[in-house]
Amino acid sequence: MGKRQSSTPRGRVRAALRQLSLRCRERAGALKRDKYTCQTCGVKKSVAKGKEQKVEAHHKSGEILWEPLIDYVFEHLLVPPEEWVTICPDCHKKCHNKEHEP
């Protein structure tokens, strides 16, 4: 068994974000809206034995730029331990209420 890393590996973040995109309601909504039918050629999803046909959801804007997205996660969410503090739920609520006061 190897030594545990002190920070979350980039591959784990990429895998989590990819899983989120594959299981998100927005993607499922697009498939449902289009009645599981290819919007280019009209082929429909099928699970019938011997006639299996898959369809996929595709980003219209093209390729997802994973690296800048992962960089953003590390910069704003997965910050070093020095940027974290242990706090009880009541004090945590108070901290956030102060941040949102005018």
C-alpha positions in Angstrom: 0.0 0.0 0.0 1.5 3.3 -1.1 1.9 6.5 0.9 -1.2 8.7 0.9 -0.8 12.0 -0.9 -1.2 15.2 1.0 -3.5 16.8 -1.7 -6.3 15.5 -3.9 -4.9 14.2 -7.2 -5.9 16.0 -10.4 -7.1 12.8 -11.9 -9.6 12.3 -9.0 -11.0 15.8 -9.6 -11.3 15.2 -13.3 -13.1 11.9 -12.7 -15.5 13.5 -10.2 -16.3 16.4 -12.6 -16.7 13.9 -15.5 -19.1 11.8 -13.4 -21.0 14.9 -12.5 -21.4 15.9 -16.1 -22.5 12.4 -17.1 -25.1 12.1 -14.3 -26.4 15.7 -14.2 -30.0 16.7 -14.6 -29.2 19.0 -17.4 -27.8 16.2 -19.6 -30.7 13.9 -18.8 -33.1 16.8 -19.6 -31.5 17.3 -23.0 -31.8 13.5 -23.8 -35.5 13.5 -22.6 -36.3 16.7 -24.5 -35.0 15.1 -27.7 -36.8 11.9 -27.0 -33.5 10.0 -27.1 -33.3 10.6 -30.8 -30.1 11.7 -32.7 -30.8 15.3 -33.8 -28.5 14.8 -36.8 -29.6 11.6 -38.4 -32.8 10.7 -36.5 -31.7 7.3 -35.1 -33.5 6.5 -31.9 -32.1 4.8 -28.7 -33.1 1.2 -28.5 -32.5 -1.5 -25.9 -34.2 -4.3 -28.0 -32.2 -7.4 -28.1 -30.2 -7.5 -31.3 -31.1 -3.9 -32.2 -29.3 -2.1 -29.4 -28.6 1.6 -30.2 -27.0 4.1 -27.9 -27.4 7.9 -28.1 -25.2 10.5 -26.3 -25.6 14.1 -25.2 -23.1 16.4 -26.9 -22.0 19.9 -25.8 -22.9 22.3 -28.6 -20.1 24.6 -27.6 -17.6 21.8 -28.4 -14.8 20.4 -26.3 -14.8 20.8 -22.5 -11.7 22.5 -21.3 -11.0 20.3 -18.3 -7.6 21.7 -17.3 -8.8 25.3 -16.6 -11.8 23.9 -14.8 -9.6 21.7 -12.6 -7.3 24.6 -12.0 -10.3 26.6 -10.8 -11.4 23.9 -8.4 -7.9 23.7 -6.9 -7.7 27.5 -6.7 -11.1 28.1 -5.0 -12.3 24.8 -3.5 -9.5 22.5 -2.8 -7.3 25.0 -1.1 -4.3 24.0 1.2 -5.0 23.0 4.8 -3.7 26.4 6.0 -6.8 27.9 4.3 -9.2 25.7 6.3 -10.3 26.0 9.9 -12.4 23.7 12.1 -15.6 25.3 13.2 -18.9 24.2 14.7 -22.2 24.4 12.6 -23.5 27.3 14.7 -20.4 29.4 14.2 -20.3 28.5 10.6 -23.8 29.9 10.1 -22.7 33.1 11.9 -19.7 33.5 9.6 -21.8 33.1 6.5 -24.5 35.5 7.8 -21.9 38.2 8.4 -20.6 37.8 4.8 -24.1 38.4 3.4 -25.0 41.4 5.5 -25.1 44.7 3.7 
